């Protein structure tokens, strides 16, 4: 009998490995980077779907491929000189709203030689770009949310899952002919060309620093960038916030003034924000920002940092931002606490921060694999027990359910290893590492009386729920930013953490100004009730 549960299990069994696992497999096999670089026009497909795809003009470009319907697909044949790992990129433009587009990102699946090489290859996300319009205020001069403007234009993006991997995904291509099949899964999109190239490499900080101009002068002027004054973002969910903490600027006391960016609105992998700034004179600077990273107890988060659209060196791929209970000074620095220096030519530049959870991805993959193992054990126990626990039945688990004890023992060891790995990545104990240890102890407790395992199906099922909670925490990386500073190398940064007196004053101000004009009792009607909470 085919049940819905069995169908789900079969479907998951057929899914491809995660990219992290596939990349490890290629590395173990010694697959080398490819050497060819190709660029082909998207209109030069070998074959395509009969509907949902056509060649036309869009966004000031002529003869581009238009995916007008999610059912549209196109397949290409390419030839590479050497077998190896390659990156694939697309020049794309999502359809505008007037042409049937929406504010959702584009999702495209990619098959190589007839197969999805990894689970993530089923759906690559191509985001739009937005900016907030002019500040708006209500009748009481409190700032309110601005309208968001879609400023999406032609862009080039390599295939990747930005939360999983900062670097573009690599694909194993054979020497000679290969096929690439692209299918639009969400939103209509125009594609101009397809790039196939060797894997991107990132120099170290020391290598980059060695390339700075000889005798380059030290900057003499402090540059301040307010986080709420960003130039663009790739998600409408990322929002400016107001904060009444001391040292947060501009002040947002009596009247609401949005003076920070992010928090719980900026937590998903791939969410990106850019700031544009002017450098008055060429020279070397050090970079810091005032940030709030206290949304998940003792858990570090990571940001990919781009300067003028590029990851300048390896250390910026996933820069670690530790937990702190309050606003903190975060200086971009090496493991010895020496600040990184950045050389800027005079003129306009950009800083971009992108949320990523790549360092935690090996643990996320392990959680998913363990969840599947626990689900398989639960199904096995349900089949063996007839979906009912019988406290009076005497089990011989070793004989009646062969391999179960060994599987649970292996799971226990894996969880203990995950707890150790979590502490190593995070830089200290966190609720997640403690949860891994707790689940391992629960498994050890069950294994003490193996013949009672079938009568503890509820306990085993709860372990899966506990793992899923930890998974969600690892994928969440909220960060709130007040301002950035680019400072001369010989000078310190302005103070970014409040002293005890300022904190007390800030707490008092927050209480006082919570009784705003909007909540003034004299302005209430008989039908209104105000409730103040502390």
ZAMARGU-4260 file (C-alpha; in steps of 0.2 Angstrom, whole numbers, plus 5000, padded with zeros to 4 digits):
<rodrens>
0) 5000/5000/5000 | 5007/5017/4995 | 5003/5030/5009 | 5007/5049/5009 | 5021/5046/5022
5) 5029/5033/5011 | 5028/5044/4996 | 5036/5058/5006 | 5050/5046/5011 | 5053/5040/4993
10) 5053/5058/4987 | 5066/5063/5000 | 5076/5048/4996 | 5077/5053/4978 | 5083/5071/4981
15) 5100/5076/4977 | 5114/5079/4990 | 5116/5096/4997 | 5129/5107/4988 | 5140/5106/5003
20) 5140/5087/5002 | 5143/5087/4983 | 5157/5099/4984 | 5166/5088/4997 | 5163/5073/4986
25) 5172/5082/4971 | 5186/5088/4982 | 5188/5070/4989 | 5189/5064/4971 | 5202/5077/4967
30) 5192/5086/4953 | 5202/5100/4947 | 5196/5118/4943 | 5191/5120/4924 | 5201/5131/4913
35) 5189/5136/4899 | 5180/5153/4899 | 5164/5154/4888 | 5151/5167/4885 | 5136/5163/4875
40) 5120/5173/4870 | 5105/5167/4879 | 5095/5166/4862 | 5107/5153/4855 | 5099/5138/4863
45) 5099/5121/4856 | 5081/5117/4861 | 5067/5125/4871 | 5050/5123/4878 | 5036/5126/4865
50) 5027/5139/4876 | 5033/5151/4889 | 5049/5156/4881 | 5053/5168/4866 | 5067/5179/4859
55) 5063/5198/4860 | 5069/5215/4866 | 5068/5220/4884 | 5076/5233/4895 | 5085/5242/4881
60) 5093/5226/4875 | 5089/5217/4859 | 5087/5199/4855 | 5087/5192/4873 | 5078/5177/4879
65) 5062/5180/4888 | 5055/5168/4900 | 5037/5174/4900 | 5030/5159/4910 | 5036/5148/4924
70) 5034/5133/4912 | 5047/5140/4900 | 5064/5132/4899 | 5079/5132/4887 | 5094/5120/4885
75) 5111/5124/4878 | 5125/5114/4872 | 5143/5120/4877 | 5160/5113/4874 | 5175/5115/4886
80) 5193/5110/4883 | 5196/5102/4900 | 5185/5092/4912 | 5184/5101/4929 | 5174/5113/4940
85) 5166/5128/4933 | 5155/5143/4938 | 5140/5148/4928 | 5133/5165/4928 | 5118/5174/4920
90) 5115/5192/4915 | 5097/5195/4919 | 5083/5207/4921 | 5066/5203/4930 | 5051/5209/4921
95) 5044/5226/4927 | 5027/5227/4936 | 5019/5234/4921 | 5024/5219/4911 | 5017/5207/4923
100) 5032/5206/4935 | 5030/5208/4954 | 5041/5212/4969 | 5046/5193/4971 | 5063/5187/4967
105) 5066/5176/4951 | 5069/5158/4954 | 5078/5147/4941 | 5082/5129/4941 | 5098/5123/4932
110) 5102/5105/4926 | 5119/5099/4920 | 5119/5085/4908 | 5101/5081/4912 | 5103/5081/4931
115) 5102/5092/4946 | 5120/5091/4953 | 5114/5097/4970 | 5098/5100/4979 | 5100/5118/4979
120) 5102/5118/4960 | 5083/5115/4959 | 5080/5134/4963 | 5093/5148/4962 | 5086/5165/4968
125) 5089/5180/4958 | 5085/5196/4968 | 5078/5213/4963 | 5085/5230/4970 | 5076/5243/4979
130) 5078/5259/4988 | 5067/5269/5000 | 5060/5285/4994 | 5060/5302/5003 | 5056/5301/5021
135) 5038/5304/5026 | 5030/5310/5042 | 5013/5310/5051 | 5003/5324/5057 | 5013/5324/5073
140) 5030/5325/5064 | 5034/5306/5068 | 5043/5298/5054 | 5033/5284/5045 | 5038/5270/5033
145) 5043/5277/5016 | 5037/5270/5000 | 5049/5257/4992 | 5055/5260/4974 | 5060/5246/4963
150) 5077/5251/4954 | 5081/5234/4947 | 5091/5235/4931 | 5102/5222/4921 | 5113/5213/4932
155) 5125/5198/4932 | 5124/5185/4945 | 5133/5168/4946 | 5123/5153/4951 | 5124/5151/4970
160) 5113/5150/4986 | 5120/5165/4995 | 5116/5159/5012 | 5124/5142/5009 | 5140/5148/4999
165) 5147/5165/4997 | 5157/5160/4982 | 5148/5155/4967 | 5143/5136/4965 | 5154/5126/4955
170) 5148/5112/4942 | 5157/5097/4936 | 5158/5098/4917 | 5166/5084/4906 | 5179/5088/4893
175) 5170/5091/4876 | 5151/5093/4875 | 5139/5097/4890 | 5122/5103/4891 | 5115/5116/4903
180) 5096/5117/4905 | 5088/5133/4913 | 5070/5133/4919 | 5061/5148/4926 | 5051/5143/4941
185) 5045/5159/4948 | 5043/5176/4939 | 5046/5181/4921 | 5063/5186/4917 | 5074/5191/4902
190) 5091/5183/4901 | 5105/5191/4889 | 5120/5179/4891 | 5127/5165/4900 | 5145/5164/4906
195) 5155/5148/4910 | 5171/5151/4919 | 5184/5144/4931 | 5181/5145/4950 | 5183/5162/4958
200) 5198/5163/4970 | 5200/5176/4984 | 5217/5183/4989 | 5222/5184/5007 | 5222/5201/5016
205) 5241/5201/5016 | 5241/5198/4997 | 5229/5213/4994 | 5238/5224/5006 | 5255/5221/4996
210) 5246/5228/4981 | 5242/5245/4989 | 5251/5260/4980 | 5269/5262/4986 | 5270/5277/4998
215) 5251/5279/4999 | 5247/5292/5011 | 5236/5289/5027 | 5219/5297/5026 | 5217/5313/5036
220) 5198/5314/5038 | 5185/5304/5047 | 5170/5298/5036 | 5154/5294/5044 | 5140/5284/5036
225) 5123/5283/5044 | 5115/5266/5042 | 5098/5272/5038 | 5105/5282/5023 | 5108/5266/5013
230) 5108/5267/4994 | 5100/5251/4990 | 5094/5234/4996 | 5089/5218/4988 | 5074/5214/4999
235) 5059/5225/5004 | 5059/5216/5021 | 5074/5225/5027 | 5068/5240/5036 | 5075/5256/5045
240) 5071/5256/5063 | 5071/5269/5077 | 5082/5267/5093 | 5082/5278/5109 | 5099/5271/5115
245) 5112/5284/5120 | 5125/5287/5106 | 5113/5282/5093 | 5111/5296/5080 | 5101/5306/5075
250) 5092/5306/5091 | 5074/5298/5091 | 5067/5304/5108 | 5052/5315/5108 | 5048/5312/5090
255) 5051/5295/5081 | 5065/5296/5069 | 5072/5281/5060 | 5090/5281/5064 | 5096/5263/5062
260) 5094/5249/5050 | 5090/5230/5051 | 5087/5220/5067 | 5075/5206/5065 | 5070/5213/5047
265) 5088/5208/5041 | 5091/5190/5045 | 5089/5179/5030 | 5104/5173/5020 | 5107/5183/5004
270) 5099/5199/5011 | 5110/5213/5006 | 5112/5231/5009 | 5123/5244/5001 | 5129/5261/5006
275) 5137/5274/4995 | 5150/5287/5002 | 5162/5300/4996 | 5181/5299/4999 | 5188/5316/4999
280) 5206/5311/4996 | 5215/5295/4991 | 5223/5285/5006 | 5221/5271/5018 | 5207/5269/5030
285) 5202/5257/5044 | 5183/5253/5045 | 5171/5250/5060 | 5153/5251/5063 | 5141/5252/5078
290) 5131/5237/5079 | 5118/5228/5089 | 5119/5209/5089 | 5109/5203/5104 | 5094/5194/5096
295) 5100/5176/5099 | 5109/5173/5116 | 5128/5170/5114 | 5126/5166/5095 | 5138/5173/5083
300) 5132/5179/5066 | 5141/5182/5049 | 5141/5195/5035 | 5149/5195/5018 | 5158/5212/5016
305) 5159/5219/4998 | 5169/5235/4994 | 5164/5243/4977 | 5155/5227/4974 | 5169/5215/4976
310) 5175/5204/4991 | 5193/5211/4992 | 5200/5197/5002 | 5196/5180/5009 | 5194/5186/5027
315) 5179/5196/5021 | 5169/5181/5014 | 5160/5178/5031 | 5166/5190/5044 | 5161/5185/5061
320) 5151/5197/5073 | 5150/5190/5091 | 5135/5192/5102 | 5134/5206/5114 | 5120/5211/5126
325) 5120/5229/5120 | 5127/5240/5106 | 5145/5237/5102 | 5160/5243/5093 | 5164/5231/5079
330) 5181/5235/5070 | 5185/5225/5055 | 5201/5217/5061 | 5212/5201/5060 | 5214/5187/5073
335) 5227/5198/5082 | 5215/5212/5083 | 5225/5223/5071 | 5213/5233/5060 | 5212/5229/5041
340) 5217/5244/5031 | 5208/5248/5015 | 5215/5259/5001 | 5202/5271/4993 | 5205/5282/4978
345) 5197/5299/4979 | 5178/5298/4973 | 5163/5288/4976 | 5163/5271/4984 | 5151/5258/4991
350) 5151/5246/5006 | 5139/5231/5005 | 5134/5219/5019 | 5126/5202/5015 | 5119/5190/5027
355) 5126/5173/5026 | 5126/5157/5037 | 5139/5148/5027 | 5150/5143/5042 | 5135/5135/5050
360) 5130/5125/5034 | 5139/5109/5038 | 5129/5108/5054 | 5113/5112/5045 | 5116/5098/5033
365) 5120/5086/5048 | 5103/5092/5056 | 5093/5088/5040 | 5102/5071/5039 | 5099/5067/5057
370) 5080/5073/5056 | 5078/5061/5042 | 5086/5046/5052 | 5075/5050/5067 | 5060/5050/5055
375) 5065/5034/5048 | 5067/5026/5065 | 5050/5033/5070 | 5042/5025/5054 | 5051/5008/5058
380) 5044/5008/5076 | 5026/5013/5070 | 5027/4998/5058 | 5034/4986/5071 | 5021/4991/5084
385) 5006/4994/5073 | 5007/5013/5077 | 5002/5009/5095 | 5013/5008/5110 | 5010/4992/5121
390) 5018/4994/5138 | 5015/4975/5141 | 5024/4969/5126 | 5041/4962/5129 | 5053/4967/5115
395) 5069/4960/5110 | 5075/4975/5100 | 5091/4968/5094 | 5083/4954/5085 | 5066/4961/5081
400) 5073/4978/5075 | 5091/4974/5069 | 5102/4989/5067 | 5092/5001/5077 | 5103/5001/5092
405) 5118/5004/5081 | 5110/5018/5072 | 5105/5027/5088 | 5122/5025/5095 | 5130/5033/5079
410) 5117/5047/5080 | 5123/5050/5098 | 5141/5051/5093 | 5137/5063/5079 | 5127/5075/5090
415) 5142/5075/5102 | 5153/5079/5088 | 5141/5093/5082 | 5141/5101/5099 | 5160/5102/5098
420) 5160/5109/5081 | 5147/5122/5085 | 5157/5128/5100 | 5172/5129/5088 | 5163/5139/5075
425) 5154/5150/5087 | 5169/5154/5098 | 5160/5148/5113 | 5145/5138/5121 | 5128/5143/5114
430) 5110/5137/5117 | 5112/5127/5101 | 5128/5117/5106 | 5119/5114/5123 | 5104/5107/5114
435) 5115/5095/5104 | 5122/5089/5120 | 5105/5087/5127 | 5099/5077/5113 | 5114/5066/5113
440) 5111/5063/5132 | 5093/5059/5128 | 5098/5046/5115 | 5111/5039/5128 | 5097/5037/5141
445) 5086/5028/5128 | 5100/5016/5124 | 5102/5011/5142 | 5086/5001/5141 | 5085/4997/5122
450) 5070/4985/5124 | 5060/5000/5130 | 5064/5010/5114 | 5048/5005/5105 | 5038/5012/5120
455) 5046/5029/5119 | 5041/5034/5102 | 5034/5051/5108 | 5051/5055/5116 | 5060/5050/5100
460) 5048/5061/5089 | 5052/5076/5101 | 5070/5075/5097 | 5066/5079/5078 | 5057/5094/5083
465) 5071/5100/5095 | 5083/5098/5080 | 5072/5108/5068 | 5072/5122/5081 | 5091/5123/5081
470) 5091/5123/5062 | 5080/5138/5061 | 5092/5147/5074 | 5107/5143/5063 | 5099/5150/5048
475) 5094/5167/5057 | 5107/5181/5058 | 5099/5197/5063 | 5110/5213/5064 | 5105/5231/5067
480) 5118/5245/5062 | 5118/5263/5068 | 5133/5270/5058 | 5149/5266/5050 | 5166/5275/5052
485) 5181/5275/5040 | 5195/5283/5051 | 5213/5288/5048 | 5225/5274/5053 | 5233/5284/5067
490) 5217/5290/5075 | 5205/5281/5085 | 5186/5278/5081 | 5173/5289/5090 | 5166/5280/5105
495) 5152/5268/5101 | 5148/5261/5118 | 5138/5270/5131 | 5145/5272/5149 | 5134/5267/5164
500) 5128/5285/5167 | 5122/5286/5148 | 5114/5269/5149 | 5104/5275/5165 | 5099/5291/5156
505) 5094/5282/5141 | 5083/5270/5150 | 5075/5285/5159 | 5073/5294/5142 | 5065/5279/5134
510) 5052/5278/5149 | 5048/5297/5148 | 5047/5298/5129 | 5036/5283/5128 | 5022/5294/5135
515) 5022/5303/5118 | 5009/5316/5113 | 5000/5302/5104 | 4997/5293/5121 | 4993/5309/5130
520) 4978/5306/5142 | 4971/5323/5138 | 4970/5318/5120 | 4960/5302/5123 | 4942/5299/5119
525) 4931/5289/5131 | 4932/5274/5119 | 4951/5273/5120 | 4962/5264/5133 | 4980/5267/5135
530) 4991/5253/5143 | 5010/5257/5147 | 5022/5242/5150 | 5039/5243/5157
</rodrens>
